[in-house]
Amino acid sequence: MVRMTATEVSRRFSDVINRVDSGEEIEIVRNGQPVAELRRASRPVGISGATLRELLDGLPALDEDFASEVEAERERLGAEAGSWPES
């Protein structure tokens, strides 16, 4: 990991960002003490909207009793009818 002072980073910010974008990690120091580390941001993990749509379209259709079955199970578990718990 490369060490740079905060002053160096501020003067060469665009170059520093380019270096980080290419995978380099930079430790920023002030008065000889580490204060921050710059590294490439992690890429989001998940699926695209198009992929989600394909997955949902591939599911079987819900039958007419689904909503009443969900409500009956919630009632059995002690949830108030018509309200969903806050997360």
N, C-alpha and C positions, 0 to 999 in steps of 0.2 A: 504494500500500500504506500502510495506517495504521500508525503507530508507537505503541506503548504500553509503559509500564514494566512490569516483572514484578509490581510491587506493584499497579498498576492492574488488570492482568489477574486477579490473585488476588482482588481485591476485587469485581470485576465478572464473575466467571467465567461465570456463566449467560448474561449478556448477550453476552459475547465469543463463546461457543459458538453462540449464535443468529445473530450477525453472520457468523461463519464459515460456518455452515450455509446462509446466504442467498447465499454466494459471495464475501464480502469476505475479503481476505487481511490478516493482521495480523503486523507485525514486533514481536517482544518484545525490549526493550533492558534492560540492567542496567548502571548507571554509564555510560550513554551509548553502550554497545557492543551491537550486535545479538547476541543469543544464540539466538534461535529464530524461526521463521516458522510461523504457523498458516494453513492453507488447507484447503479442503474435501477430504476423502479421495477418492481416485480410486475409481471404481466398479469392481467386479470384472469382468473380461472372461472370458467363457466361455459355456457353455450350461447350461440347467437340466437337472436329472435327467430330467424328462419328455421333453425334446427328445432327450437322449442315448438314452433307451429307444426312442423312435420311430426314430432313426437305426439303432440296433442291430437292431431288429425288421425293418427294411427290407433288411438284408443277406442275401445268399443263405446257405443252410445250408452248413456245412463238410462236405466229403465225408469218408468213412472213412479216407482215406489222408493227411489233413492233418497229423496229429501225426507220423507217420513221415516225411513230407516235410520238416517243420520240423527234426526231429532229424537227418536226413540232411544238410541244408544246414548246420546248426550243426557237425556233424562235419567237413564239407568245409572250413568256415572255421576249424577248429581249436578249437572250444569243447569243453569236457569234457562228455561225455554226462550228462544228468540234472541238470546244474547251470546256473543262469543267472548271467550276470555281475552284479556289484554296480554300481550307478550312483553 
